[in-house]
């Protein structure tokens, strides 16, 4: 990936973060922390990786994305808006009565959402079904699913991991967002799921660990996914929860609340500054 | 009734899945959770191994996999015991199938007390209540082999989530396969009568038929109505029965809380208040024992229906 390409993606990621802040500020609630940390991943998925068409959201042989950590919906919506599925302005309707942007993703209301999720552990199972269906039909469809590191405390995730490996779903890419934080504290103190690499390897996954904010590493991980022909892939993605907004960074307090007006102002100023810096670097 | 043919509706389920596949329905796939021998999807697996996916003993994941498959254009029939399909995997059914209203068919076998010797842990008498409470879920409990076969076909043909409850026990086949017309959401009036109405579902329909015969011998003319579709309930046939009979007995192999009886009471209390007595499992857990003996023990039989009719009619 060239530097220019990386800068373009970084600008998309910056817009996604702004969308997360716009949505959660307008809603006065939502989950900004775990949304902000997947901005680089989503920008890569929607602008490089996935075969999708915002003009034809239900395109038959498109790649699928299941946001199993459905509470990161603000980031998914912002990415879809950035990709052109619907107007960016609509992000401000997040969580409001009558909006098609529900608190957690609803596949029947939001263009580009491939599966309704929100109850942790369930999206990964649906992604397995999609990957199995694609494989069974002999179609070159890839299925991506983003799972939280708190989410893997749900037993259903491990049922799904067993299933994916058993059926050799090499078209399934599980991205495990490891930000080490969940509602009640760090994953280490609430329920330690470490060591994840060893567990996923033992579950017969192709496992890659990366820095989830580094485009070169994201690209390399996706290449490793494409190269794998027998096993499902799990990209364990180390991230910083709340990344991009100073006071949300690595803060457990920003799992599930929206910024107030003052906090909103600070966040947008920081993100504007970050965007300006990217533009300057471009020129 | 000695020479009446008896077939378990789970057998009808497995047979019909195989038939549908043989008829060229390429989109039909079957999922099971290590119970293919018992749910009778083993018959389908033998004929179409590439379209039968064993999910292992993991019902929650299986429901999600079915949801994902349905978004890819498949029509999955997800099979397990009622206890695990409706009970253990309730939230997966609710959130991954019901909420997005996906085209998944849940084939739940071993419903009710008639599971028999396995005992209370496996005797699901709560599935109607659980599945009825999910918006948009169609809930069907066929009474015999003919109806079960028709129900599987109708479920395949309709768009949207369906919960089908089948039994473990071989039960009498009383419908005439040649002439029986099945329609989801439409009850079937089996006998004429206006002294009292017996509204039944599943294996209790045949008990209701036998009760009506006994009552007829005493000069009491009972109208027997088969409600194979618990949801959406055929309100018309229920209201007509209430209007013309004035007294109603409901009969189901389910807890009297949350099942057919309550569904009937809900309609009547709002639209045409009518005395109702509910024959069913009286809010207790079951126990081990031979199925037919258990049905008697818990009052799920023609004798209890007759006794209830006598009480209601003061005879």
HADDOCK unambig.tbl for C-alpha pairs under 7 A between the chains (distance, minus, plus):
assign (segid A and resid 107 and name CA) (segid B and resid 100 and name CA) 6.74 0.50 0.50
assign (segid A and resid 108 and name CA) (segid B and resid 100 and name CA) 6.50 0.50 0.50
assign (segid A and resid 116 and name CA) (segid B and resid 96 and name CA) 6.77 0.50 0.50
assign (segid A and resid 116 and name CA) (segid B and resid 100 and name CA) 6.24 0.50 0.50
assign (segid A and resid 122 and name CA) (segid B and resid 64 and name CA) 6.15 0.50 0.50
assign (segid A and resid 122 and name CA) (segid B and resid 92 and name CA) 6.82 0.50 0.50
assign (segid A and resid 122 and name CA) (segid B and resid 96 and name CA) 6.93 0.50 0.50
assign (segid A and resid 125 and name CA) (segid B and resid 61 and name CA) 5.27 0.50 0.50
assign (segid A and resid 125 and name CA) (segid B and resid 64 and name CA) 4.62 0.50 0.50
assign (segid A and resid 125 and name CA) (segid B and resid 65 and name CA) 5.07 0.50 0.50
assign (segid A and resid 126 and name CA) (segid B and resid 64 and name CA) 4.51 0.50 0.50
assign (segid A and resid 126 and name CA) (segid B and resid 65 and name CA) 4.74 0.50 0.50
assign (segid A and resid 126 and name CA) (segid B and resid 67 and name CA) 5.68 0.50 0.50
assign (segid A and resid 126 and name CA) (segid B and resid 68 and name CA) 4.06 0.50 0.50
assign (segid A and resid 127 and name CA) (segid B and resid 68 and name CA) 5.93 0.50 0.50
assign (segid A and resid 128 and name CA) (segid B and resid 65 and name CA) 5.74 0.50 0.50
assign (segid A and resid 128 and name CA) (segid B and resid 68 and name CA) 6.85 0.50 0.50
assign (segid A and resid 129 and name CA) (segid B and resid 64 and name CA) 6.99 0.50 0.50
assign (segid A and resid 129 and name CA) (segid B and resid 65 and name CA) 3.85 0.50 0.50
assign (segid A and resid 129 and name CA) (segid B and resid 66 and name CA) 5.99 0.50 0.50
assign (segid A and resid 129 and name CA) (segid B and resid 67 and name CA) 6.80 0.50 0.50
assign (segid A and resid 129 and name CA) (segid B and resid 68 and name CA) 4.10 0.50 0.50
assign (segid A and resid 129 and name CA) (segid B and resid 69 and name CA) 4.59 0.50 0.50
assign (segid A and resid 130 and name CA) (segid B and resid 68 and name CA) 4.55 0.50 0.50
assign (segid A and resid 130 and name CA) (segid B and resid 69 and name CA) 5.16 0.50 0.50
assign (segid A and resid 130 and name CA) (segid B and resid 72 and name CA) 6.14 0.50 0.50
assign (segid A and resid 133 and name CA) (segid B and resid 69 and name CA) 5.34 0.50 0.50
assign (segid A and resid 133 and name CA) (segid B and resid 72 and name CA) 6.03 0.50 0.50
assign (segid A and resid 156 and name CA) (segid B and resid 60 and name CA) 6.51 0.50 0.50
assign (segid A and resid 156 and name CA) (segid B and resid 61 and name CA) 5.87 0.50 0.50
assign (segid A and resid 159 and name CA) (segid B and resid 58 and name CA) 6.22 0.50 0.50
assign (segid A and resid 159 and name CA) (segid B and resid 61 and name CA) 6.02 0.50 0.50
assign (segid A and resid 160 and name CA) (segid B and resid 61 and name CA) 5.85 0.50 0.50
assign (segid A and resid 163 and name CA) (segid B and resid 55 and name CA) 6.70 0.50 0.50
